[in-house]
Amino acid sequence: MDNTCTSQHKRGHANLCRALLLLFLAGLQPVLSSHGGHTNPDNRGLNVAVLGPDYVTVGVPSSVECVSSCAACTYSMSLDELEAKGQGNVLAFTVSTWLEALNVTCTVTNDKGLNATAQKRLQVLAGPSNVSITGSMNHTYSCNAYCRPSCSYSWQTDKGPWILGQGDTISVTPQEVVNARILICKATNSVSGLFVSATQNIWSDRSLSARPERTTALLLLAFILSVAFTL
């Protein structure tokens, strides 16, 4: 069974966007942080910027906003040369396939025909998806996941806390296998914080080799029975 969770957005990003918008409306030209796109001031004080996240995730709805110092301008926005019309100064989209990055372009035009353009580059993330656990009878298990750019892994049994720093492979002792029924792997995207967990039933992995004392007792019982039947 898989469980999915997303990391929470920080309030600072929303406050930054509001501050930038107020500065634009005040006619100032702030130096944008990584949360704002590249600004192309032009044409008699006509300023424009693209605001939004620094990354998007495949399959997750996203949006960016174009802001301008012009109160009565028209907006034209595109996503890597694909025009997005009829959405005003907000571009909403969902990336369907992974690629390293996307470029958002916004052009504003005032009533005099003057225009200015801004761009923003978005990193594209994927996953984690297709998370699964594979294992063998020597009690070594691997966690498999599709992630871009990368994922970190943590492990847990139903009898203990999360185990960090083990990478995508973990070895459990025979005693841990005896005392636990479920092994859980959590794959977390290193950039977005999105995570998915997968579970593996390790109760069925309990073999006689996990209990050497039981193996000895069974062999002794078999020897006694064989002797008894020969007498």
C-alpha positions in Angstrom: 0.0 0.0 0.0 1.4 3.4 -0.9 0.9 6.6 1.1 1.6 10.0 -0.5 2.2 13.4 1.2 3.4 16.8 0.0 5.6 19.2 1.9 3.9 22.4 3.1 4.5 25.8 1.4 6.3 28.4 3.4 4.5 31.6 4.2 7.6 33.6 3.3 7.1 32.8 -0.4 3.6 34.3 -0.4 4.8 37.4 1.6 7.7 37.9 -0.9 5.3 37.8 -3.8 3.0 40.4 -2.2 6.0 42.6 -1.4 7.3 42.4 -5.0 3.8 43.3 -6.4 3.6 46.3 -4.1 7.0 47.5 -5.2 6.0 47.2 -8.9 2.8 49.1 -8.3 4.8 51.8 -6.5 6.9 52.2 -9.6 10.1 50.8 -8.1 12.5 48.3 -9.6 13.5 45.8 -6.9 16.2 43.2 -7.3 14.3 39.9 -7.6 15.2 36.9 -5.6 15.1 33.4 -7.0 11.3 33.4 -6.5 10.8 36.0 -9.1 11.7 35.7 -12.8 14.1 37.8 -14.8 12.8 41.3 -15.3 13.3 43.2 -18.6 12.7 46.9 -17.7 12.1 48.7 -20.9 10.3 51.2 -22.9 9.7 54.2 -20.7 9.3 52.5 -17.4 7.3 49.5 -18.5 8.4 46.7 -16.1 7.4 43.1 -15.9 8.2 40.0 -13.9 7.1 36.4 -13.6 6.3 35.2 -10.1 5.9 31.6 -9.0 7.6 28.5 -7.7 11.2 27.6 -8.7 10.1 24.1 -9.6 7.1 22.1 -10.8 6.4 18.4 -10.4 5.2 16.1 -13.2 1.5 15.4 -12.8 0.9 18.1 -10.2 -1.0 21.3 -11.2 1.1 24.4 -11.1 0.7 28.1 -11.9 2.8 31.3 -12.4 1.7 34.9 -12.4 2.9 37.8 -14.5 3.0 41.2 -12.8 3.6 44.6 -14.4 3.9 48.3 -13.5 1.3 48.9 -16.2 -2.3 49.2 -14.9 -4.0 48.7 -18.3 -1.8 46.3 -20.3 -2.5 43.1 -22.2 -0.6 39.9 -21.3 0.7 37.2 -23.5 2.2 34.1 -21.7 3.9 31.1 -23.1 5.5 27.9 -21.9 8.5 27.0 -24.0 7.0 28.7 -27.1 3.5 27.1 -26.5 1.1 30.0 -26.4 -1.4 30.1 -23.5 -4.2 32.4 -24.4 -7.3 33.6 -22.5 -5.7 33.2 -19.1 -4.8 36.9 -18.5 -1.7 37.3 -16.3 -1.9 33.8 -14.7 -0.7 30.7 -16.5 -2.0 27.4 -15.0 -0.6 24.1 -16.4 0.3 20.5 -15.5 3.6 19.0 -16.8 2.8 15.5 -18.2 6.4 14.2 -18.9 9.7 14.9 -17.3 12.4 17.2 -18.7 15.1 19.1 -17.0 13.5 22.5 -17.1 10.8 24.7 -18.6 10.9 28.4 -19.5 7.9 30.7 -18.9 7.8 33.9 -20.9 5.5 36.8 -20.3 5.1 39.8 -22.6 3.0 42.9 -21.6 1.9 45.5 -24.1 0.4 48.9 -23.2 -2.2 50.9 -25.1 0.6 52.7 -27.0 1.9 49.5 -28.5 5.1 49.4 -26.3 6.0 46.1 -24.8 8.3 44.4 -22.3 9.2 40.8 -21.7 10.2 38.7 -18.6 11.2 35.0 -18.4 11.4 32.5 -15.6 13.1 29.1 -15.7 11.4 26.3 -13.8 13.1 23.1 -12.7 11.0 20.0 -13.4 10.8 17.3 -10.8 9.3 13.8 -11.0 8.2 11.3 -8.4 8.7 9.6 -6.2 6.5 7.0 -8.1 6.5 3.3 -8.6 7.9 2.8 -5.1 8.4 -0.9 -4.2 10.5 -3.1 -1.9 12.4 -6.2 -3.1 14.2 -8.6 -0.9 15.8 -12.0 -0.5 16.1 -14.7 2.1 19.3 -13.2 3.5 17.2 -10.4 4.9 18.6 -7.7 2.6 15.9 -5.4 1.1 16.1 -2.7 -1.6 13.7 0.2 -2.1 13.0 1.1 -5.7 11.5 4.4 -6.9 11.4 6.7 -9.9 12.7 10.1 -8.8 14.0 13.2 -10.6 16.5 14.6 -9.7 16.9 12.2 -6.7 15.3 10.7 -3.7 16.4 10.0 -0.1 15.2 6.8 1.7 14.3 6.0 5.2 13.2 2.7 6.7 10.9 1.4 9.5 9.6 -1.8 10.8 6.2 -2.0 12.6 8.2 -2.5 15.8 10.6 0.4 15.7 11.3 4.1 14.7 12.3 5.4 11.3 15.9 4.4 10.3 17.8 7.1 8.4 21.0 7.0 6.5 20.6 3.5 5.1 20.2 4.5 1.5 18.0 2.4 -0.8 19.2 -0.9 0.7 18.8 -2.2 4.2 19.8 -5.4 6.0 17.8 -6.6 9.0 19.0 -9.1 11.5 17.2 -12.5 11.9 15.9 -11.2 15.3 14.4 -8.2 13.7 12.6 -10.4 11.2 11.3 -12.6 14.0 9.9 -9.6 16.0 8.5 -7.6 13.1 5.8 -8.3 10.5 6.1 -5.3 8.2 9.0 -3.4 6.6 8.3 0.1 5.4 10.4 2.2 3.0 9.7 5.9 2.5 11.1 7.6 -0.6 11.4 11.4 -0.4 12.1 13.7 -3.3 15.2 15.7 -2.4 13.9 19.0 -3.7 10.1 19.0 -3.3 9.8 16.9 -0.1 7.1 14.9 -1.7 7.2 11.3 -0.4 5.6 8.0 -1.0 5.9 4.9 1.2 5.8 1.2 0.3 5.4 -1.8 2.6 6.7 -5.4 2.5 5.4 -8.3 4.5 8.5 -9.8 6.1 6.6 -12.2 8.3 6.6 -14.7 5.5 10.4 -14.4 5.3 10.9 -16.1 8.6 12.7 -19.3 7.8 14.3 -21.9 9.9 17.6 -20.2 9.4 16.2 -17.2 11.3 15.9 -19.5 14.4 19.0 -21.7 14.6 17.9 -23.1 18.0 14.7 -24.3 16.5 16.6 -25.9 13.7 18.7 -27.9 16.2 15.6 -29.0 18.1 13.9 -30.3 15.0 16.9 -32.2 13.9 17.2 -33.8 17.3 13.5 -34.8 17.3 13.9 -36.3 13.9 16.9 -38.4 15.1 15.0 -39.6 18.1 12.0 -40.7 16.1 14.2 -42.5 13.6 15.9 -44.4 16.4 12.6 -45.3 18.0 11.2 -46.8 14.8 14.3 -48.9 14.2 14.1 -50.6 17.6 
